[in-house]
Amino acid sequence: MKRSYQVCNLCVMDTSASDITFDAQGVCNYCTEFLIRSKDIINQDPVAKKTELDNFIAKVKAAGKNKRYDCIVGVSGGVDSSWVLYQAVKLGLRPLAVHMDNGWNSELAQHNIANLVQGLGVDLHTHVIDWPEYKKLMQAFFDADVIDVELLYDNAMLGVNYRLAVQHNSRYILAGTNQATEGMRMPPGWNWLKYDKTNIKALARKFGRVQIRTFPTIGTLEYIRCRLANRIQWTSFLDMMPFNKFDALTELKEKHHYKPYPYKHYESIFTRFYQGYILPNKFGVDKRRLHLGTLVASGQLSREQALEGLKGIAYASEADLERDKQYFIKKMGWSEADLTEYMSRVGKPHSLYGTEEPLWNMFQRSYTAISRNQAR
């Protein structure tokens, strides 16, 4: 039986999340879980948080002594990663900024990255993905009708970051992932395991027989080797400091002429078309609910402001959407009819194809159990 539509009375998550539940007050399990899981980070005593940060910075500096860089920072041009790089330099670290160009960068993202690295005086490593190969991989994902086309970019970015950390013997990767702006759990079926190299290869093989020659994939075994053998730590750096997205935006604009995007992750032309058009219209997923709901639950945005932000399409205007649609069609070599036909097809789960999700889950369970035993 189809459930009746409902929106959380505290945040803005709704019944588009398949496993959402509501208590007697109409508050959903997503923001309840978020508040329980994040309270020790968001509401941590400022003195204790400052001590934790100081200790961490000291460890990074000690591990990076006599090395060219003491940490790796991936930058997309978005506010979270930009703030990480800005804070890392401000705190006396020597980061290598890493950017991955997959052919979909917006001019605004390039502008933000250039201003930031020049203003901070840091080295930038840009990994340019071979576009013909990447285009074929994207086409395979489209032909498979799986939801997480962004698995390609996210997996490659992880792979590049870890490879550079190994190359420069750096033990720390500082990431923009954080509880304050993206700590709410992703609903099932809205994305896929980001370390699933097996899934990428399976789709490439089944749809178009794509030969992966240069694409920098990373899987569970490579991650385990980097994590345990090379002792590389992926750290959610922003959780170690007070982080308010809007305050960060203001300072980045003042200090480095940063220009914001209308929605989260819109620094990529494909990402904004994917999140603003493909996801809601093909898969019934509006990620604005998750992004804005997290800001509401963390106290950075009012529910009324979030509801206002959900009105209309996930674009600044219909003209902007049409411009991106035409750009996408031309870049992928599609026709209007190809896009219409793709959008009309039913989505299929990634699990239909090869996956290393069971291996990943087994490792996570084992690692968590070992860590708990060591902490006793």
JOHU-V457604 format. One record per residue. N is the residue number from 1. RES is the residue in one small letter. PHI is phi in degrees with one decimal (NA if undefined). PSI is psi as a letter, one per 20 degrees, with the letter a starting at -180 (none if undefined). OMEGA is omega in whole degrees, -180 to 180 (none if undefined). Layout:
n->N res->RES phi->PHI psi->PSI omega->OMEGA
n->N res->RES phi->PHI psi->PSI omega->OMEGA
This chain:
n->1 res->m phi->NA psi->p omega->-179
n->2 res->k phi->-71.8 psi->p omega->-178
n->3 res->r phi->-78.2 psi->q omega->179
n->4 res->s phi->-73.8 psi->q omega->-177
n->5 res->y phi->-70.7 psi->p omega->179
n->6 res->q phi->-151.5 psi->q omega->176
n->7 res->v phi->-118.1 psi->q omega->180
n->8 res->c phi->-60.3 psi->q omega->180
n->9 res->n phi->-80.2 psi->i omega->-180
n->10 res->l phi->-103.9 psi->g omega->176
n->11 res->c phi->-104.6 psi->b omega->-180
n->12 res->v phi->-127.6 psi->j omega->176
n->13 res->m phi->-66.6 psi->q omega->-177
n->14 res->d phi->-137.0 psi->a omega->-174
n->15 res->t phi->-74.4 psi->j omega->170
n->16 res->s phi->-70.4 psi->i omega->171
n->17 res->a phi->-83.9 psi->o omega->-169
n->18 res->s phi->-62.7 psi->h omega->-176
n->19 res->d phi->-105.8 psi->j omega->-179
n->20 res->i phi->-71.2 psi->q omega->175
n->21 res->t phi->-133.4 psi->r omega->-177
n->22 res->f phi->-130.1 psi->q omega->177
n->23 res->d phi->-86.7 psi->a omega->-176
n->24 res->a phi->-62.1 psi->h omega->179
n->25 res->q phi->-91.9 psi->j omega->179
n->26 res->g phi->78.7 psi->k omega->178
n->27 res->v phi->-94.7 psi->p omega->-173
n->28 res->c phi->-85.7 psi->r omega->179
n->29 res->n phi->-68.1 psi->h omega->-179
n->30 res->y phi->-67.4 psi->g omega->-179
n->31 res->c phi->-76.3 psi->h omega->176
n->32 res->t phi->-64.5 psi->g omega->178
n->33 res->e phi->-62.9 psi->g omega->180
n->34 res->f phi->-60.6 psi->g omega->-178
n->35 res->l phi->-66.1 psi->h omega->178
n->36 res->i phi->-68.7 psi->g omega->-175
n->37 res->r phi->-71.9 psi->h omega->-171
n->38 res->s phi->-101.8 psi->i omega->-172
n->39 res->k phi->-60.3 psi->h omega->-179
n->40 res->d phi->-74.3 psi->i omega->178
n->41 res->i phi->-97.2 psi->g omega->-177
n->42 res->i phi->-68.7 psi->h omega->-177
n->43 res->n phi->-104.6 psi->j omega->-179
n->44 res->q phi->-63.3 psi->q omega->178
n->45 res->d phi->-55.0 psi->p omega->-176
n->46 res->p phi->-56.7 psi->h omega->179
n->47 res->v phi->-67.2 psi->g omega->179
n->48 res->a phi->-65.2 psi->h omega->179
n->49 res->k phi->-65.5 psi->g omega->179
n->50 res->k phi->-63.9 psi->g omega->179
n->51 res->t phi->-64.4 psi->g omega->178
n->52 res->e phi->-60.3 psi->g omega->180
n->53 res->l phi->-65.1 psi->g omega->-180
n->54 res->d phi->-59.8 psi->g omega->179
n->55 res->n phi->-65.3 psi->h omega->180
n->56 res->f phi->-66.5 psi->g omega->179
n->57 res->i phi->-59.6 psi->g omega->179
n->58 res->a phi->-62.3 psi->h omega->179
n->59 res->k phi->-66.0 psi->g omega->-180
n->60 res->v phi->-64.7 psi->g omega->180
n->61 res->k phi->-64.4 psi->g omega->180
n->62 res->a phi->-64.8 psi->g omega->-180
n->63 res->a phi->-68.5 psi->h omega->-178
n->64 res->g phi->-96.7 psi->j omega->-179
n->65 res->k phi->-59.9 psi->p omega->180
n->66 res->n phi->67.1 psi->j omega->175
n->67 res->k phi->-110.5 psi->q omega->-178
n->68 res->r phi->-64.1 psi->g omega->179
n->69 res->y phi->-129.3 psi->q omega->177
n->70 res->d phi->-102.9 psi->i omega->177
n->71 res->c phi->-162.2 psi->r omega->177
n->72 res->i phi->-113.4 psi->p omega->177
n->73 res->v phi->-130.0 psi->o omega->176
n->74 res->g phi->-77.0 psi->p omega->-180
n->75 res->v phi->-124.9 psi->p omega->179
n->76 res->s phi->-106.9 psi->i omega->-172
n->77 res->g phi->103.8 psi->i omega->177
n->78 res->g phi->-79.3 psi->r omega->-174
n->79 res->v phi->-66.3 psi->h omega->-176
n->80 res->d phi->-62.5 psi->g omega->-178
n->81 res->s phi->-69.1 psi->h omega->178
n->82 res->s phi->-64.3 psi->g omega->-180
n->83 res->w phi->-68.0 psi->h omega->176
n->84 res->v phi->-60.4 psi->g omega->-179
n->85 res->l phi->-62.2 psi->g omega->180
n->86 res->y phi->-59.9 psi->g omega->-179
n->87 res->q phi->-69.8 psi->h omega->180
n->88 res->a phi->-59.8 psi->g omega->179
n->89 res->v phi->-67.6 psi->g omega->-180
n->90 res->k phi->-60.0 psi->h omega->-179
n->91 res->l phi->-90.2 psi->j omega->173
n->92 res->g phi->91.0 psi->j omega->178
n->93 res->l phi->-85.8 psi->r omega->-180
n->94 res->r phi->-118.6 psi->m omega->-175
n->95 res->p phi->-83.3 psi->q omega->165
n->96 res->l phi->-98.5 psi->o omega->177
n->97 res->a phi->-79.4 psi->p omega->-177
n->98 res->v phi->-125.1 psi->p omega->178
n->99 res->h phi->-126.5 psi->q omega->177
n->100 res->m phi->-114.1 psi->p omega->180
n->101 res->d phi->-101.3 psi->o omega->-180
n->102 res->n phi->-103.3 psi->j omega->178
n->103 res->g phi->93.2 psi->j omega->-177
n->104 res->w phi->-118.1 psi->j omega->-179
n->105 res->n phi->-60.2 psi->p omega->171
n->106 res->s phi->-82.4 psi->q omega->177
n->107 res->e phi->-61.4 psi->h omega->-180
n->108 res->l phi->-65.0 psi->g omega->178
n->109 res->a phi->-63.1 psi->g omega->179
n->110 res->q phi->-62.4 psi->h omega->178
n->111 res->h phi->-63.0 psi->g omega->-178
n->112 res->n phi->-63.6 psi->g omega->-179
n->113 res->i phi->-65.2 psi->g omega->-179
n->114 res->a phi->-61.4 psi->g omega->180
n->115 res->n phi->-61.9 psi->g omega->-176
n->116 res->l phi->-68.8 psi->g omega->-176
n->117 res->v phi->-68.4 psi->h omega->178
n->118 res->q phi->-69.5 psi->g omega->-180
n->119 res->g phi->-66.5 psi->h omega->-179
n->120 res->l phi->-88.0 psi->i omega->179
n->121 res->g phi->70.3 psi->k omega->-180
n->122 res->v phi->-109.2 psi->q omega->176
n->123 res->d phi->-76.9 psi->q omega->178
n->124 res->l phi->-121.2 psi->p omega->172
n->125 res->h phi->-106.0 psi->o omega->178
n->126 res->t phi->-107.9 psi->o omega->177
n->127 res->h phi->-95.8 psi->o omega->-180
n->128 res->v phi->-96.1 psi->o omega->-180
n->129 res->i phi->-77.8 psi->q omega->177
n->130 res->d phi->-61.7 psi->o omega->-172
n->131 res->w phi->-64.1 psi->g omega->180
n->132 res->p phi->-57.1 psi->g omega->179
n->133 res->e phi->-68.4 psi->g omega->-179
n->134 res->y phi->-65.0 psi->h omega->179
n->135 res->k phi->-61.8 psi->g omega->178
n->136 res->k phi->-64.6 psi->h omega->178
n->137 res->l phi->-66.4 psi->g omega->177
n->138 res->m phi->-60.9 psi->g omega->-179
n->139 res->q phi->-63.1 psi->h omega->177
n->140 res->a phi->-61.7 psi->g omega->178
n->141 res->f phi->-65.1 psi->g omega->177
n->142 res->f phi->-64.9 psi->g omega->-180
n->143 res->d phi->-64.6 psi->h omega->180
n->144 res->a phi->-79.2 psi->i omega->-180
n->145 res->d phi->61.3 psi->k omega->176
n->146 res->v phi->-83.3 psi->q omega->-172
n->147 res->i phi->-78.0 psi->h omega->-168
n->148 res->d phi->-95.7 psi->m omega->175
n->149 res->v phi->-65.3 psi->h omega->180
n->150 res->e phi->-72.4 psi->i omega->173
n->151 res->l phi->-54.7 psi->h omega->-179
n->152 res->l phi->-60.8 psi->g omega->-179
n->153 res->y phi->-66.1 psi->g omega->-176
n->154 res->d phi->-63.3 psi->g omega->179
n->155 res->n phi->-65.7 psi->g omega->180
n->156 res->a phi->-64.6 psi->h omega->179
n->157 res->m phi->-64.9 psi->g omega->175
n->158 res->l phi->-61.1 psi->g omega->-179
n->159 res->g phi->-60.1 psi->g omega->-180
n->160 res->v phi->-65.1 psi->g omega->180
n->161 res->n phi->-60.8 psi->g omega->-179
n->162 res->y phi->-67.6 psi->h omega->-180
n->163 res->r phi->-65.1 psi->g omega->179
n->164 res->l phi->-70.4 psi->h omega->176
n->165 res->a phi->-62.9 psi->g omega->177
n->166 res->v phi->-65.3 psi->g omega->-178
n->167 res->q phi->-58.2 psi->g omega->-177
n->168 res->h phi->-97.0 psi->j omega->179
n->169 res->n phi->53.8 psi->l omega->179
n->170 res->s phi->-100.4 psi->p omega->-175
n->171 res->r phi->-91.3 psi->i omega->-174
n->172 res->y phi->-129.8 psi->p omega->170
n->173 res->i phi->-112.1 psi->o omega->-179
n->174 res->l phi->-95.7 psi->p omega->-174
n->175 res->a phi->-112.8 psi->q omega->178
n->176 res->g phi->-84.2 psi->i omega->176
n->177 res->t phi->-60.9 psi->p omega->-176
n->178 res->n phi->-161.9 psi->q omega->-179
n->179 res->q phi->-76.1 psi->h omega->-172
n->180 res->a phi->-63.4 psi->h omega->-177
n->181 res->t phi->-114.3 psi->i omega->-179
n->182 res->e phi->-148.3 psi->k omega->-176
n->183 res->g phi->-85.7 psi->i omega->179
n->184 res->m phi->-72.4 psi->p omega->-176
n->185 res->r phi->-59.6 psi->p omega->177
n->186 res->m phi->-73.1 psi->p omega->179
n->187 res->p phi->-61.0 psi->q omega->179
n->188 res->p phi->-60.0 psi->p omega->178
n->189 res->g phi->87.4 psi->i omega->-179
n->190 res->w phi->-86.4 psi->i omega->175
n->191 res->n phi->-153.9 psi->a omega->-178
n->192 res->w phi->-142.7 psi->r omega->180
n->193 res->l phi->-54.5 psi->p omega->-173
n->194 res->k phi->-76.2 psi->i omega->178
n->195 res->y phi->-100.7 psi->j omega->-174
n->196 res->d phi->-87.5 psi->m omega->176
n->197 res->k phi->-61.3 psi->h omega->-180
n->198 res->t phi->-60.6 psi->g omega->180
n->199 res->n phi->-65.8 psi->g omega->178
n->200 res->i phi->-60.7 psi->g omega->-179
n->201 res->k phi->-66.7 psi->h omega->180
n->202 res->a phi->-64.0 psi->g omega->179
n->203 res->l phi->-68.1 psi->h omega->179
n->204 res->a phi->-62.4 psi->h omega->-178
n->205 res->r phi->-73.7 psi->g omega->-174
n->206 res->k phi->-77.3 psi->h omega->-176
n->207 res->f phi->-113.7 psi->n omega->176
n->208 res->g phi->100.5 psi->i omega->-180
n->209 res->r phi->49.0 psi->l omega->-178
n->210 res->v phi->-75.2 psi->p omega->176
n->211 res->q phi->-89.2 psi->o omega->177
n->212 res->i phi->-85.3 psi->o omega->-176
n->213 res->r phi->-109.7 psi->g omega->-175
n->214 res->t phi->-122.0 psi->i omega->-175
n->215 res->f phi->-63.3 psi->p omega->-171
n->216 res->p phi->-84.5 psi->m omega->-179
n->217 res->t phi->-73.9 psi->q omega->173
n->218 res->i phi->-142.0 psi->p omega->179
n->219 res->g phi->-120.4 psi->a omega->-176
n->220 res->t phi->-59.2 psi->g omega->-177
n->221 res->l phi->-65.7 psi->g omega->177
n->222 res->e phi->-64.5 psi->h omega->178
n->223 res->y phi->-62.1 psi->g omega->180
n->224 res->i phi->-60.1 psi->g omega->179
n->225 res->r phi->-62.8 psi->g omega->179
n->226 res->c phi->-64.7 psi->h omega->-176
n->227 res->r phi->-73.5 psi->g omega->-174
n->228 res->l phi->-97.6 psi->g omega->-178
n->229 res->a phi->-76.9 psi->g omega->-180
n->230 res->n phi->-89.2 psi->i omega->178
n->231 res->r phi->54.8 psi->l omega->179
n->232 res->i phi->-87.2 psi->p omega->-179
n->233 res->q phi->-106.7 psi->p omega->172
n->234 res->w phi->-90.9 psi->o omega->-171
n->235 res->t phi->-114.9 psi->p omega->173
n->236 res->s phi->-76.8 psi->n omega->-169
n->237 res->f phi->-59.9 psi->h omega->-175
n->238 res->l phi->-69.5 psi->i omega->177
n->239 res->d phi->-71.6 psi->i omega->-179
n->240 res->m phi->-90.0 psi->j omega->-178
n->241 res->m phi->-144.0 psi->q omega->173
n->242 res->p phi->-62.0 psi->p omega->-177
n->243 res->f phi->-134.6 psi->o omega->173
n->244 res->n phi->-115.9 psi->o omega->-174
n->245 res->k phi->-55.9 psi->g omega->-174
n->246 res->f phi->-75.2 psi->h omega->174
n->247 res->d phi->-66.2 psi->g omega->179
n->248 res->a phi->-62.3 psi->g omega->178
n->249 res->l phi->-58.8 psi->g omega->-179
n->250 res->t phi->-60.5 psi->g omega->-178
n->251 res->e phi->-69.2 psi->h omega->178
n->252 res->l phi->-64.5 psi->h omega->178
n->253 res->k phi->-66.7 psi->g omega->-178
n->254 res->e phi->-70.7 psi->g omega->-173
n->255 res->k phi->-88.9 psi->h omega->-172
n->256 res->h phi->-133.9 psi->k omega->176
n->257 res->h phi->53.2 psi->k omega->-179
n->258 res->y phi->-68.9 psi->q omega->178
n->259 res->k phi->-117.1 psi->p omega->-175
n->260 res->p phi->-77.8 psi->r omega->178
n->261 res->y phi->-108.7 psi->q omega->-178
n->262 res->p phi->-66.3 psi->h omega->-180
n->263 res->y phi->-140.1 psi->r omega->-178
n->264 res->k phi->-62.8 psi->p omega->178
n->265 res->h phi->69.4 psi->k omega->-179
n->266 res->y phi->-89.6 psi->j omega->177
n->267 res->e phi->-73.1 psi->i omega->177
n->268 res->s phi->-106.0 psi->p omega->179
n->269 res->i phi->-61.6 psi->g omega->179
n->270 res->f phi->-67.1 psi->g omega->-178
n->271 res->t phi->-59.5 psi->g omega->-180
n->272 res->r phi->-70.5 psi->h omega->176
n->273 res->f phi->-70.6 psi->h omega->178
n->274 res->y phi->-64.1 psi->g omega->-178
n->275 res->q phi->-75.7 psi->h omega->-175
n->276 res->g phi->-87.6 psi->i omega->-177
n->277 res->y phi->-130.3 psi->g omega->-175
n->278 res->i phi->-64.8 psi->g omega->-177
n->279 res->l phi->-58.5 psi->g omega->-178
n->280 res->p phi->-68.4 psi->h omega->-173
n->281 res->n phi->-91.1 psi->h omega->178
n->282 res->k phi->-100.9 psi->h omega->-174
n->283 res->f phi->-112.3 psi->i omega->179
n->284 res->g phi->67.7 psi->k omega->-177
n->285 res->v phi->-117.4 psi->p omega->176
n->286 res->d phi->-114.5 psi->n omega->-176
n->287 res->k phi->-68.2 psi->i omega->175
n->288 res->r phi->-59.2 psi->h omega->-179
n->289 res->r phi->-62.7 psi->g omega->-180
n->290 res->l phi->-69.5 psi->g omega->-178
n->291 res->h phi->-66.6 psi->g omega->-179
n->292 res->l phi->-72.0 psi->h omega->178
n->293 res->g phi->-61.8 psi->h omega->178
n->294 res->t phi->-65.3 psi->g omega->179
n->295 res->l phi->-64.4 psi->h omega->177
n->296 res->v phi->-67.3 psi->g omega->-178
n->297 res->a phi->-63.4 psi->h omega->-180
n->298 res->s phi->-87.9 psi->j omega->175
n->299 res->g phi->83.2 psi->j omega->-178
n->300 res->q phi->-96.9 psi->i omega->-177
n->301 res->l phi->-150.7 psi->q omega->177
n->302 res->s phi->-81.1 psi->q omega->179
n->303 res->r phi->-62.8 psi->h omega->180
n->304 res->e phi->-63.5 psi->g omega->177
n->305 res->q phi->-65.1 psi->h omega->179
n->306 res->a phi->-65.7 psi->g omega->179
n->307 res->l phi->-62.8 psi->h omega->177
n->308 res->e phi->-66.0 psi->h omega->180
n->309 res->g phi->-69.7 psi->i omega->179
n->310 res->l phi->-90.1 psi->i omega->-178
n->311 res->k phi->-71.5 psi->q omega->176
n->312 res->g phi->73.5 psi->a omega->-179
n->313 res->i phi->-75.7 psi->r omega->-179
n->314 res->a phi->-84.7 psi->l omega->178
n->315 res->y phi->-141.3 psi->q omega->178
n->316 res->a phi->-63.6 psi->h omega->180
n->317 res->s phi->-160.4 psi->r omega->175
n->318 res->e phi->-63.4 psi->h omega->180
n->319 res->a phi->-64.9 psi->h omega->178
n->320 res->d phi->-64.9 psi->g omega->178
n->321 res->l phi->-62.6 psi->g omega->-179
n->322 res->e phi->-63.7 psi->h omega->179
n->323 res->r phi->-63.3 psi->g omega->178
n->324 res->d phi->-67.0 psi->h omega->179
n->325 res->k phi->-61.7 psi->g omega->180
n->326 res->q phi->-66.9 psi->h omega->178
n->327 res->y phi->-64.4 psi->g omega->179
n->328 res->f phi->-60.3 psi->g omega->-179
n->329 res->i phi->-58.8 psi->g omega->-179
n->330 res->k phi->-67.0 psi->g omega->-176
n->331 res->k phi->-67.8 psi->h omega->180
n->332 res->m phi->-84.0 psi->i omega->-179
n->333 res->g phi->74.0 psi->k omega->180
n->334 res->w phi->-95.7 psi->r omega->169
n->335 res->s phi->-113.3 psi->r omega->175
n->336 res->e phi->-58.2 psi->h omega->-180
n->337 res->a phi->-66.4 psi->h omega->178
n->338 res->d phi->-62.2 psi->g omega->180
n->339 res->l phi->-65.1 psi->g omega->179
n->340 res->t phi->-60.9 psi->g omega->-179
n->341 res->e phi->-66.1 psi->g omega->178
n->342 res->y phi->-62.9 psi->g omega->-177
n->343 res->m phi->-66.4 psi->h omega->-178
n->344 res->s phi->-81.7 psi->i omega->-177
n->345 res->r phi->-77.7 psi->q omega->180
n->346 res->v phi->-77.5 psi->p omega->178
n->347 res->g phi->-68.3 psi->q omega->180
n->348 res->k phi->-125.1 psi->q omega->-178
n->349 res->p phi->-75.0 psi->q omega->176
n->350 res->h phi->-59.7 psi->h omega->-176
n->351 res->s phi->-66.9 psi->i omega->175
n->352 res->l phi->-66.8 psi->h omega->-175
n->353 res->y phi->-113.0 psi->a omega->-180
n->354 res->g phi->-59.3 psi->q omega->-179
n->355 res->t phi->-152.3 psi->q omega->174
n->356 res->e phi->-108.6 psi->k omega->179
n->357 res->e phi->-56.5 psi->g omega->178
n->358 res->p phi->-59.6 psi->g omega->178
n->359 res->l phi->-64.2 psi->g omega->179
n->360 res->w phi->-60.9 psi->g omega->-179
n->361 res->n phi->-63.2 psi->h omega->179
n->362 res->m phi->-64.9 psi->g omega->178
n->363 res->f phi->-62.6 psi->g omega->-179
n->364 res->q phi->-62.2 psi->g omega->179
n->365 res->r phi->-64.8 psi->g omega->-179
n->366 res->s phi->-65.8 psi->g omega->-178
n->367 res->y phi->-65.6 psi->h omega->179
n->368 res->t phi->-65.0 psi->g omega->180
n->369 res->a phi->-63.6 psi->g omega->179
n->370 res->i phi->-63.8 psi->g omega->180
n->371 res->s phi->-63.3 psi->h omega->179
n->372 res->r phi->-66.5 psi->g omega->179
n->373 res->n phi->-65.3 psi->h omega->179
n->374 res->q phi->-68.7 psi->h omega->-177
n->375 res->a phi->-77.3 psi->i omega->-178
n->376 res->r phi->-75.5 psi->none omega->none
